[in-house]
Amino acid sequence: MPKRIFDSQLRKVGNSYVITIPITLVKKFKLKPKKLLTLTLEDED
């Protein structure tokens, strides 16, 4: 099971859905615009 790093609420913007990433993680991983990220989701049922 992947480790939970942070929680974020899903928001609708136009025809898309977005999440925000805390600035601490942006700095830690040196994220830049257009950087490809992998998101892992697990069903909580």
DSSP file (Angstrom, degrees, kcal/mol; ACC not computed):
  #  RESIDUE AA STRUCTURE BP1 BP2  ACC     N-H-->O    O-->H-N    N-H-->O    O-->H-N    TCO  KAPPA ALPHA  PHI   PSI    X-CA   Y-CA   Z-CA
    1    1 A M              0   0    0      0, 0.0    41,-0.0     0, 0.0     2,-0.0   0.000 360.0 360.0 360.0 129.9    0.0    0.0    0.0
    2    2 A P        -     0   0    0      0, 0.0     2,-0.3     0, 0.0    40,-0.0  -0.330 360.0-106.3 -65.0 149.0    1.4    3.4   -0.9
    3    3 A K        -     0   0    0      1,-0.1     2,-0.5     2,-0.0     0, 0.0  -0.567  31.0-118.0 -75.5 136.1    2.2    5.8    1.9
    4    4 A R        +     0   0    0     -2,-0.3     3,-0.1     1,-0.2    -1,-0.1  -0.648  35.1 175.1 -75.9 124.1   -0.3    8.7    2.2
    5    5 A I        -     0   0    0     -2,-0.5     2,-0.3     1,-0.4    -1,-0.2   0.828  60.5 -19.4 -99.2 -42.6    1.7   12.0    1.7
    6    6 A F        -     0   0    0      2,-0.0    -1,-0.4    15,-0.0     2,-0.4  -0.984  56.8-121.8-160.2 161.6   -1.1   14.6    1.8
    7    7 A D        +     0   0    0     -2,-0.3     2,-0.3    -3,-0.1    -3,-0.0  -0.888  29.9 175.5-109.1 142.5   -4.8   15.0    1.4
    8    8 A S        -     0   0    0     -2,-0.4     2,-0.4    13,-0.0    -2,-0.0  -0.997  28.0-122.1-147.3 142.8   -6.4   17.3   -1.1
    9    9 A Q        -     0   0    0     -2,-0.3    11,-0.3     1,-0.0     2,-0.3  -0.702  28.0-121.9 -87.7 135.4   -9.9   18.0   -2.2
   10   10 A L        -     0   0    0     -2,-0.4     2,-0.3     9,-0.1     9,-0.2  -0.590  33.4-168.7 -74.2 131.7  -10.9   17.5   -5.8
   11   11 A R  E     -A   18   0A   0      7,-2.7     7,-3.1    -2,-0.3     2,-0.5  -0.927  19.5-127.4-124.8 148.8  -12.2   20.6   -7.5
   12   12 A K  E     +A   17   0A   0     -2,-0.3     2,-0.4     5,-0.2     5,-0.2  -0.837  25.7 177.3 -95.8 129.2  -14.0   21.2  -10.8
   13   13 A V  E >   -A   16   0A   0      3,-2.8     3,-2.1    -2,-0.5     2,-0.3  -0.944  63.7 -50.3-132.1 108.7  -12.4   23.9  -13.0
   14   14 A G  T 3  S-     0   0    0     -2,-0.4     0, 0.0     1,-0.3     0, 0.0  -0.486 122.1 -21.7  63.5-126.6  -14.2   24.3  -16.4
   15   15 A N  T 3  S+     0   0    0     -2,-0.3    -1,-0.3    -3,-0.1     2,-0.3   0.248 128.3  74.1 -97.3  11.5  -14.5   20.9  -17.9
   16   16 A S  E <  S-A   13   0A   0     -3,-2.1    -3,-2.8     2,-0.0     2,-0.4  -0.750  70.7-131.9-121.1 166.7  -11.6   19.4  -15.8
   17   17 A Y  E     -A   12   0A   0     -2,-0.3     2,-0.3    -5,-0.2    -5,-0.2  -0.952  28.3-172.8-116.7 141.4  -11.0   18.3  -12.2
   18   18 A V  E     -A   11   0A   0     -7,-3.1    -7,-2.7    -2,-0.4     2,-0.3  -0.926  16.4-160.8-134.0 155.6   -7.9   19.5  -10.3
   19   19 A I        -     0   0    0     -2,-0.3     2,-0.3    -9,-0.2    -9,-0.1  -0.931  21.9-129.1-125.4 156.3   -6.1   18.9   -7.1
   20   20 A T        -     0   0    0     -2,-0.3   -11,-0.0   -11,-0.3    -2,-0.0  -0.827  12.1-143.8-106.0 149.1   -3.6   21.2   -5.5
   21   21 A I        -     0   0    0     -2,-0.3     5,-0.1   -13,-0.0   -13,-0.0  -0.935  28.0-109.8-111.2 128.9   -0.1   20.1   -4.3
   22   22 A P    >>  -     0   0    0      0, 0.0     4,-1.8     0, 0.0     3,-1.0  -0.246  23.4-122.3 -58.4 144.1    1.3   21.7   -1.1
   23   23 A I  H 3> S+     0   0    0      1,-0.3     4,-2.5     2,-0.2     5,-0.2   0.800 110.1  65.0 -59.1 -30.3    4.3   24.0   -1.8
   24   24 A T  H 3> S+     0   0    0      1,-0.2     4,-2.3     2,-0.2    -1,-0.3   0.893 106.1  42.5 -61.1 -38.5    6.4   21.9    0.6
   25   25 A L  H <> S+     0   0    0     -3,-1.0     4,-2.4     2,-0.2     6,-0.2   0.856 110.2  56.6 -75.4 -35.5    6.1   19.0   -1.9
   26   26 A V  H  <>S+     0   0    0     -4,-1.8     5,-2.4     1,-0.2     4,-0.3   0.933 114.5  39.5 -58.9 -45.2    6.6   21.2   -4.9
   27   27 A K  H ><5S+     0   0    0     -4,-2.5     3,-0.8     3,-0.2    -2,-0.2   0.918 113.4  54.1 -70.5 -44.2    9.9   22.4   -3.4
   28   28 A K  H 3<5S+     0   0    0     -4,-2.3    -2,-0.2     1,-0.3    -1,-0.2   0.900 119.9  32.3 -58.3 -43.4   11.0   19.0   -2.0
   29   29 A F  T 3<5S-     0   0    0     -4,-2.4    -1,-0.3    -5,-0.1    -2,-0.2   0.332 106.3-124.2 -98.5   6.6   10.6   17.3   -5.4
   30   30 A K  T < 5 -     0   0    0     -3,-0.8    -3,-0.2    -4,-0.3     2,-0.1   0.911  41.3-171.6  52.5  48.7   11.6   20.4   -7.5
   31   31 A L      < -     0   0    0     -5,-2.4    -1,-0.2    -6,-0.2     3,-0.0  -0.453   7.3-172.4 -74.9 144.0    8.4   20.2   -9.4
   32   32 A K    >   -     0   0    0     -2,-0.1     3,-1.8     1,-0.0    -1,-0.0  -0.903  37.1 -77.5-130.3 158.1    8.0   22.5  -12.4
   33   33 A P  T 3  S+     0   0    0      0, 0.0     3,-0.1     0, 0.0    -1,-0.0  -0.268 118.1  21.4 -55.0 144.3    5.0   23.3  -14.7
   34   34 A K  T 3  S+     0   0    0      1,-0.3     2,-0.3    -3,-0.0    -3,-0.0   0.479  86.4 147.0  72.0   6.3    4.3   20.6  -17.3
   35   35 A K    <   -     0   0    0     -3,-1.8     2,-0.4     1,-0.1    -1,-0.3  -0.553  52.5-120.5 -69.6 133.2    6.2   18.0  -15.2
   36   36 A L        -     0   0    0     -2,-0.3     2,-0.3    -3,-0.1    -1,-0.1  -0.653  35.4-172.8 -79.5 126.1    4.6   14.6  -15.6
   37   37 A L        -     0   0    0     -2,-0.4     2,-0.5     2,-0.0     0, 0.0  -0.866  19.0-138.0-118.6 152.7    3.3   13.2  -12.3
   38   38 A T        -     0   0    0     -2,-0.3     2,-0.5     2,-0.0    -2,-0.0  -0.953  16.5-161.7-110.6 128.1    1.9    9.8  -11.4
   39   39 A L        -     0   0    0     -2,-0.5     2,-0.5     2,-0.0    -2,-0.0  -0.937   0.9-160.4-111.7 126.0   -1.1    9.7   -9.1
   40   40 A T        -     0   0    0     -2,-0.5     2,-0.4     2,-0.0    -2,-0.0  -0.928  10.6-172.8-109.1 125.7   -2.0    6.5   -7.2
   41   41 A L        -     0   0    0     -2,-0.5     2,-0.4     2,-0.0    -2,-0.0  -0.896   6.2-163.2-117.0 145.8   -5.6    6.1   -5.9
   42   42 A E        -     0   0    0     -2,-0.4     2,-0.3   -41,-0.0    -2,-0.0  -0.984  25.6-116.7-127.0 141.2   -7.0    3.4   -3.7
   43   43 A D        -     0   0    0     -2,-0.4    -2,-0.0     1,-0.1     0, 0.0  -0.603  17.5-153.4 -74.1 130.1  -10.7    2.7   -3.1
   44   44 A E              0   0    0     -2,-0.3    -1,-0.1     1,-0.2    -2,-0.0   0.396 360.0 360.0 -86.8   3.6  -11.5    3.2    0.6
   45   45 A D              0   0    0      0, 0.0    -1,-0.2     0, 0.0    -2,-0.0   0.496 360.0 360.0 -68.3 360.0  -14.4    0.7    0.6
